[in-house]
Amino acid sequence: MRSHPDARHLAPLAAGALLALGLAGCVVAPPRGAVVYDNGSYASAEIYAPSAPPAPYVEVQPALPFPGAIWIGGYWNWSGGRHVWTPGHYERPHPGYRWAPHRWEPGPRGGWYLRGGGWIR
């Protein structure tokens, strides 16, 4: 019994479609790391969004991964022309510093600017 000539072309097509669907769920994000303010000044690229961020997610903090861990809450970032949620995580404390959470502020001529997100002396 001979298979239909078009049937042999369907297997690679189906495999490619499954691969594309699997990769669509992947997210590439920069590694997490503490941002440290130096004497209260923050030198970073300014992040601008033309629209206000949505309401924050209510995050459930997982159990402490080590004694003294500090929870850094999640926030809305701006990427690819839209607001994208960056989930919270634990970090080791930085003696002599406090965490300044990320926050969005309205711009003087419209739009919104992301501020904060670092350790302050």
Beta strands, then each sheet from edge to edge (+ up, - down):
strand 1: 47-49
strand 2: 70-72
strand 3: 75-79
strand 4: 82-86
strand 5: 89-91
strand 6: 98-100
strand 7: 103-106
strand 8: 112-115
strand 9: 118-120
sheet 1: 1+ 8- 7+
sheet 2: 2+ 5-
sheet 3: 3+ 4-
sheet 4: 6+ 9-
end
